Amino acid sequence: MSAPHSIAVCWGHLLPDPSRLNTLSADDLDAIERTAECEAISVGHGIAAIGELLANTADAGELTNHTARDIGWLLQSLGYLSGRLTDVANGAEYELERRKAAAPHPTAEG
């Protein structure tokens, strides 16, 4: 499948743009916030596991330049994904809080 013009493929294309979350329902925003936070945590744990594996492999003398390069690019990509997930979670949380602040508040008079 070819694109009409060349655009770099990245994780960010799979996630909602935080600046456009104002069009989504509160339920969707809540789901996005919770999911993005959980996935960011999972990615963080995965990065830590890869780091441990990388250190142990290097200490054993079993790390080739090709493998180190591939792991480096993987970590770069996962780091970017983790940041984008955090941006999306924060954007959804901000939009939910903005809506709460803008909602009319009942008064004692009724």
PyMOL commands that set and color helices and strands:
alter all, ss='L'
color gray80, all
select helices_A, chain A and resi 11-14+18-23+26-59+65-102
alter helices_A, ss='H'
color red, helices_A
deselect
rebuild
show_as cartoon
